[in-house]
């Protein structure tokens, strides 16, 4: 299963890497939200779904990442 990088961005609260790949003739998306908790610890929130549902799943993962980041910076 070969994966293709389709997005990589850095925001104030986290970094995002998004990949696409084929599985059983269906295109899937996988996103990794990297949230720094401290200088030495981080959290990775991973979400994946068929590409047809990727926007909803990515939005949910991003909401979780923002929630964690808000709690660690408070």
C-alpha positions in Angstrom: 0.0 0.0 0.0 1.7 3.2 -1.2 0.7 6.4 0.5 0.9 9.9 -1.1 1.4 13.0 0.9 -1.4 15.4 0.0 -1.1 18.0 2.8 1.4 19.2 5.4 0.8 22.3 7.3 1.8 23.9 10.6 -0.7 25.9 12.6 -0.2 27.6 16.0 -1.8 24.7 17.9 -0.5 21.7 15.9 1.0 20.3 12.8 -1.0 18.2 10.3 0.1 15.6 7.8 -2.5 14.1 5.5 -2.0 11.1 3.3 -4.0 9.3 0.6 -3.9 5.7 -0.4 -5.9 3.0 -2.2 -7.4 0.0 -0.3 -9.6 -2.5 -2.1 -10.1 -0.1 -5.0 -11.3 2.7 -2.7 -9.4 5.9 -2.0 -8.8 6.5 1.7 -7.5 9.5 3.6 -5.4 9.4 6.8 -4.5 12.5 8.8 -2.1 12.9 11.7 -2.5 15.9 14.0 0.7 16.4 16.0 0.1 18.4 19.2 3.0 19.4 21.4 2.1 18.8 25.1 5.5 19.9 26.6 9.0 20.4 25.3 9.6 16.6 25.4 6.1 15.1 25.0 3.6 15.2 22.2 0.3 13.6 21.2 -0.6 12.3 17.7 -4.3 12.1 16.8 -4.8 9.9 13.8 -8.0 9.6 11.8 -8.7 7.7 8.6 -11.7 7.1 6.4 -12.8 6.6 2.8 -12.1 9.8 0.9 -15.8 10.4 0.5 -16.0 11.1 4.3 -12.6 12.6 4.7 -13.8 16.2 5.3 -16.0 15.2 8.3 -13.4 12.9 9.8 -10.6 15.5 9.4 -12.8 18.2 11.0 -13.4 15.9 14.0 -9.7 15.2 14.4 -8.9 18.9 14.1 -11.5 19.7 16.8 -9.9 17.1 19.1 -6.4 18.5 18.4 -7.5 22.1 19.1 -9.2 21.0 22.3 -6.1 19.2 23.6 -3.9 22.2 22.6 -6.2 24.6 24.4 -6.0 22.6 27.6 -2.2 22.3 27.5 -1.7 26.0 26.9 -4.0 27.1 29.7 
